[in-house]
Amino acid sequence: MNKFMMFFVWITICSLIFPATFEAHADLNSSMPANGAVLSSAPTEVELSFSTMIDGQLYKMDVLNDKGESIVIGKPSINLSRDKLIVSVLQSESGLVTVPYSVISKDGHPIEGSISFTVELSEQTVAAMVVADKPTSIENNQPQMISASTNESLQKPMGMNEEQDTSEQSTSVLSSFIKSAYLLSLLLLAGTLLWNSQGFKIPFTVHMQLIHLGLLILFTWSQARNFSRVFEDVPWQDLFLRTEVGQFWTAALVIAVLGLYLLDRNRYLDVAWVGAILLVKSLNSHAIATATPSLTVGLNFIHLLFAALWLAGLFYTLILWKKGLAHTFIPTFSKMALLSIIVLTISGSIYAWLLAPKLSALWTTEWGYWMIAKLVVVSGIFVVGALIRLHIKKNASLQDARFLYFDASLAISIVIIVGVLTQLSPALN
């Protein structure tokens, strides 16, 4: 046990001291012209560069002069590596130029923002523009799946008032709550099927399936609604079938519905279903947007797998305790719980290492604050686990259910924290 603890401490220290450089969300890295630049001549094109890949099927970008008029020529284009948006622009007069944009990051989060720069033309340039001034038609600037959108929809994020900002914050809290509830239902169902495949019979499997499906539908609806606020002119069928994040939503829904007909018939089929639903969840996460997606998706899958075993095992222990039968299962669960916590801590530490851009992200970003909260709760679980093992060693069995209820409370707390973390970016402020 001491060796395990030393190994855990060593992994955690290494993970915090040597963080990798990666940002999960597609934050704007740079632009040409630069944000806030003052130019002596108007640019012929505007380029936005993002920190990670963006969805190649759905994005918006416009360029507006100081009168709020669009000056783009044609449609914005995306490069082959899918981390840059480029659009050609008309020759503009002196004044402030604003570039609003909306994209979907590789990890499935809608990102919107704007940059601006100022054009200050010389008198000779202005005179030349007046002489050469002719009516110019602007074509192909209508909203569609791969195009710039209307000026009105792109200007809305820029003119947000306090009431709208409060509404967005409320939506974020609601989304985090729904995500946490969905995660809890997913892990309990997956863990229950895994325990049942080993000969244990945890009840309420059908009820868990229905609750999971209902929360999955609610979670998917809340996410799609958030996207529709950013991309108002895109039909939901295009969002679900043509974007990467929408395809993951669709896959999860299909797998969940199939589970109503296939589960609890064959243990190998049950294990395969668990693998499929957890894989889809791992792919639709921050893990897919790293420079080493195979590693981070694998770590996320392992993390979810052992979290499911631990949560469902704890749930089963509480059920058996009320029936007076827990003493037969506790020794088995105690070993699995210890293994699960160790694996969760190691995989979670490495995963956080790959996500955090710098160590300072822990105390300079909201993501870091919640990560610290998660580490505190995990430490509490280690303490409770150690106390349970000492109690069992001293009394030959567990005789106080308060340990289990406190452990369950900590487990639910972690799921809530994870629900919040998945909505945040580890990028530095």
NORMO-V38510 format. One record per residue. N is the residue number from 0. PHI is phi in radians with two decimals (* if undefined). Layout:
BEGIN
n->N phi->PHI
n->N phi->PHI
END
This chain:
BEGIN
n->0 phi->*
n->1 phi->-1.08
n->2 phi->-1.12
n->3 phi->-1.08
n->4 phi->-1.13
n->5 phi->-1.11
n->6 phi->-1.13
n->7 phi->-1.08
n->8 phi->-1.08
n->9 phi->-1.12
n->10 phi->-1.09
n->11 phi->-1.10
n->12 phi->-1.08
n->13 phi->-1.07
n->14 phi->-1.14
n->15 phi->-1.46
n->16 phi->-1.44
n->17 phi->-2.07
n->18 phi->-1.24
n->19 phi->-1.41
n->20 phi->-1.76
n->21 phi->-2.70
n->22 phi->-2.12
n->23 phi->-1.19
n->24 phi->-1.37
n->25 phi->-1.46
n->26 phi->-1.34
n->27 phi->-1.26
n->28 phi->-1.47
n->29 phi->-2.79
n->30 phi->-2.62
n->31 phi->-2.25
n->32 phi->-1.14
n->33 phi->-1.22
n->34 phi->-1.09
n->35 phi->1.48
n->36 phi->-1.21
n->37 phi->-2.02
n->38 phi->-1.90
n->39 phi->-1.53
n->40 phi->-2.47
n->41 phi->-1.30
n->42 phi->-1.28
n->43 phi->-1.63
n->44 phi->-2.66
n->45 phi->-2.16
n->46 phi->-2.23
n->47 phi->-2.03
n->48 phi->-1.99
n->49 phi->-1.92
n->50 phi->-1.26
n->51 phi->-2.41
n->52 phi->-1.09
n->53 phi->-2.10
n->54 phi->-1.13
n->55 phi->-1.46
n->56 phi->-1.83
n->57 phi->-2.52
n->58 phi->-2.79
n->59 phi->-2.38
n->60 phi->-2.73
n->61 phi->-2.48
n->62 phi->-2.27
n->63 phi->-2.08
n->64 phi->-1.41
n->65 phi->-1.23
n->66 phi->-1.67
n->67 phi->1.43
n->68 phi->-1.60
n->69 phi->-1.27
n->70 phi->-2.13
n->71 phi->-1.39
n->72 phi->-1.99
n->73 phi->1.30
n->74 phi->-1.93
n->75 phi->-1.20
n->76 phi->-2.11
n->77 phi->-2.03
n->78 phi->-1.36
n->79 phi->-1.13
n->80 phi->-1.42
n->81 phi->1.01
n->82 phi->-2.28
n->83 phi->-2.44
n->84 phi->-1.99
n->85 phi->-2.31
n->86 phi->-2.51
n->87 phi->-1.46
n->88 phi->-2.28
n->89 phi->-1.27
n->90 phi->-1.13
n->91 phi->-1.79
n->92 phi->-1.44
n->93 phi->-1.12
n->94 phi->2.48
n->95 phi->-1.41
n->96 phi->-2.02
n->97 phi->-2.00
n->98 phi->-2.16
n->99 phi->-1.42
n->100 phi->-2.59
n->101 phi->-2.50
n->102 phi->-2.44
n->103 phi->-1.99
n->104 phi->-1.27
n->105 phi->-1.03
n->106 phi->-1.50
n->107 phi->1.56
n->108 phi->-1.89
n->109 phi->-1.28
n->110 phi->-2.17
n->111 phi->-2.39
n->112 phi->-3.13
n->113 phi->-2.76
n->114 phi->-2.17
n->115 phi->-2.60
n->116 phi->-2.58
n->117 phi->-2.05
n->118 phi->-1.84
n->119 phi->-2.14
n->120 phi->-1.39
n->121 phi->-1.30
n->122 phi->-1.10
n->123 phi->-1.12
n->124 phi->-1.16
n->125 phi->-1.11
n->126 phi->-1.09
n->127 phi->-1.15
n->128 phi->-1.17
n->129 phi->-1.13
n->130 phi->-1.13
n->131 phi->-1.57
n->132 phi->-1.20
n->133 phi->-2.46
n->134 phi->-1.05
n->135 phi->-2.19
n->136 phi->-1.57
n->137 phi->-1.95
n->138 phi->-2.02
n->139 phi->1.03
n->140 phi->-1.95
n->141 phi->-1.56
n->142 phi->-1.18
n->143 phi->-2.78
n->144 phi->-1.06
n->145 phi->-2.12
n->146 phi->-2.95
n->147 phi->-1.29
n->148 phi->-1.94
n->149 phi->-1.22
n->150 phi->-1.04
n->151 phi->-1.06
n->152 phi->-1.21
n->153 phi->-1.39
n->154 phi->-1.44
n->155 phi->-1.05
n->156 phi->-1.07
n->157 phi->-1.31
n->158 phi->-1.75
n->159 phi->-1.19
n->160 phi->-1.71
n->161 phi->-1.14
n->162 phi->-1.12
n->163 phi->-1.15
n->164 phi->-1.10
n->165 phi->-1.10
n->166 phi->-1.09
n->167 phi->-1.13
n->168 phi->-1.12
n->169 phi->-1.11
n->170 phi->-1.10
n->171 phi->-1.12
n->172 phi->-1.11
n->173 phi->-1.10
n->174 phi->-1.08
n->175 phi->-1.14
n->176 phi->-1.12
n->177 phi->-1.10
n->178 phi->-1.09
n->179 phi->-1.12
n->180 phi->-1.10
n->181 phi->-1.11
n->182 phi->-1.05
n->183 phi->-1.07
n->184 phi->-1.15
n->185 phi->-1.12
n->186 phi->-1.18
n->187 phi->-1.11
n->188 phi->-1.16
n->189 phi->-1.09
n->190 phi->-1.13
n->191 phi->-1.06
n->192 phi->-1.13
n->193 phi->-1.19
n->194 phi->-1.13
n->195 phi->-1.11
n->196 phi->-1.18
n->197 phi->-1.70
n->198 phi->1.78
n->199 phi->-1.46
n->200 phi->-2.12
n->201 phi->-1.37
n->202 phi->-1.31
n->203 phi->1.22
n->204 phi->-1.07
n->205 phi->-1.11
n->206 phi->-1.08
n->207 phi->-1.09
n->208 phi->-1.07
n->209 phi->-1.16
n->210 phi->-1.12
n->211 phi->-1.07
n->212 phi->-1.11
n->213 phi->-1.09
n->214 phi->-1.24
n->215 phi->-1.12
n->216 phi->-1.09
n->217 phi->-1.11
n->218 phi->-1.11
n->219 phi->-1.09
n->220 phi->-1.07
n->221 phi->-1.13
n->222 phi->-1.19
n->223 phi->-1.12
n->224 phi->-1.13
n->225 phi->-1.08
n->226 phi->-1.18
n->227 phi->-1.17
n->228 phi->-1.26
n->229 phi->-1.50
n->230 phi->-2.01
n->231 phi->-1.15
n->232 phi->-1.64
n->233 phi->-1.76
n->234 phi->-1.10
n->235 phi->-1.11
n->236 phi->-1.12
n->237 phi->-1.23
n->238 phi->-1.09
n->239 phi->-1.39
n->240 phi->-1.86
n->241 phi->-1.90
n->242 phi->-1.65
n->243 phi->-1.12
n->244 phi->-1.13
n->245 phi->-1.13
n->246 phi->-1.16
n->247 phi->-1.19
n->248 phi->-1.02
n->249 phi->-1.09
n->250 phi->-1.07
n->251 phi->-1.10
n->252 phi->-1.13
n->253 phi->-1.11
n->254 phi->-1.10
n->255 phi->-1.11
n->256 phi->-1.15
n->257 phi->-1.05
n->258 phi->-1.08
n->259 phi->-1.08
n->260 phi->-1.77
n->261 phi->-1.84
n->262 phi->-1.32
n->263 phi->1.16
n->264 phi->-1.98
n->265 phi->-2.55
n->266 phi->-1.15
n->267 phi->-1.22
n->268 phi->-1.16
n->269 phi->-1.10
n->270 phi->-1.12
n->271 phi->-1.12
n->272 phi->-1.11
n->273 phi->-1.04
n->274 phi->-1.04
n->275 phi->-1.18
n->276 phi->-1.22
n->277 phi->-1.28
n->278 phi->-1.17
n->279 phi->-1.07
n->280 phi->-1.11
n->281 phi->-1.17
n->282 phi->-1.27
n->283 phi->-1.65
n->284 phi->-2.76
n->285 phi->-1.00
n->286 phi->-1.04
n->287 phi->-1.28
n->288 phi->-1.69
n->289 phi->-1.49
n->290 phi->-1.29
n->291 phi->-2.20
n->292 phi->-1.07
n->293 phi->-1.07
n->294 phi->-1.19
n->295 phi->-1.24
n->296 phi->-1.15
n->297 phi->-1.08
n->298 phi->-1.10
n->299 phi->-1.13
n->300 phi->-1.10
n->301 phi->-1.07
n->302 phi->-1.04
n->303 phi->-1.13
n->304 phi->-1.07
n->305 phi->-1.32
n->306 phi->-1.11
n->307 phi->-1.13
n->308 phi->-1.08
n->309 phi->-1.18
n->310 phi->-1.13
n->311 phi->-1.18
n->312 phi->-1.11
n->313 phi->-1.16
n->314 phi->-1.06
n->315 phi->-1.15
n->316 phi->-1.08
n->317 phi->-1.14
n->318 phi->-1.12
n->319 phi->-1.17
n->320 phi->-1.08
n->321 phi->-1.15
n->322 phi->-1.65
n->323 phi->1.32
n->324 phi->-2.06
n->325 phi->-1.17
n->326 phi->-1.07
n->327 phi->-1.38
n->328 phi->-1.77
n->329 phi->-1.00
n->330 phi->-1.01
n->331 phi->-1.17
n->332 phi->-1.16
n->333 phi->-1.04
n->334 phi->-1.18
n->335 phi->-1.17
n->336 phi->-1.13
n->337 phi->-1.09
n->338 phi->-1.08
n->339 phi->-1.11
n->340 phi->-1.11
n->341 phi->-1.12
n->342 phi->-1.12
n->343 phi->-1.09
n->344 phi->-1.18
n->345 phi->-1.17
n->346 phi->-1.14
n->347 phi->-1.17
n->348 phi->-1.17
n->349 phi->-1.14
n->350 phi->-1.11
n->351 phi->-1.11
n->352 phi->-1.06
n->353 phi->-1.32
n->354 phi->-1.58
n->355 phi->-1.28
n->356 phi->-1.17
n->357 phi->-2.66
n->358 phi->-1.02
n->359 phi->-1.14
n->360 phi->-1.07
n->361 phi->-1.16
n->362 phi->-2.07
n->363 phi->-2.10
n->364 phi->-2.27
n->365 phi->-1.10
n->366 phi->-1.00
n->367 phi->-1.14
n->368 phi->-1.07
n->369 phi->-1.23
n->370 phi->-1.15
n->371 phi->-1.09
n->372 phi->-1.05
n->373 phi->-1.12
n->374 phi->-1.09
n->375 phi->-1.12
n->376 phi->-1.14
n->377 phi->-1.07
n->378 phi->-1.07
n->379 phi->-1.09
n->380 phi->-1.15
n->381 phi->-1.07
n->382 phi->-1.13
n->383 phi->-1.09
n->384 phi->-1.05
n->385 phi->-1.13
n->386 phi->-1.14
n->387 phi->-1.10
n->388 phi->-1.14
n->389 phi->-1.16
n->390 phi->-1.11
n->391 phi->-1.15
n->392 phi->-1.12
n->393 phi->-1.39
n->394 phi->-1.91
n->395 phi->1.25
n->396 phi->-2.87
n->397 phi->-1.43
n->398 phi->-2.05
n->399 phi->-2.25
n->400 phi->-1.25
n->401 phi->-1.09
n->402 phi->-1.03
n->403 phi->-1.16
n->404 phi->-1.17
n->405 phi->-1.18
n->406 phi->-1.08
n->407 phi->-1.14
n->408 phi->-1.10
n->409 phi->-1.15
n->410 phi->-1.08
n->411 phi->-1.14
n->412 phi->-1.06
n->413 phi->-1.12
n->414 phi->-1.08
n->415 phi->-1.11
n->416 phi->-1.09
n->417 phi->-1.10
n->418 phi->-1.03
n->419 phi->-1.31
n->420 phi->-1.04
n->421 phi->-1.19
n->422 phi->-1.61
n->423 phi->-1.94
n->424 phi->-1.90
n->425 phi->-1.36
n->426 phi->-1.09
n->427 phi->-1.19
n->428 phi->-1.19
END
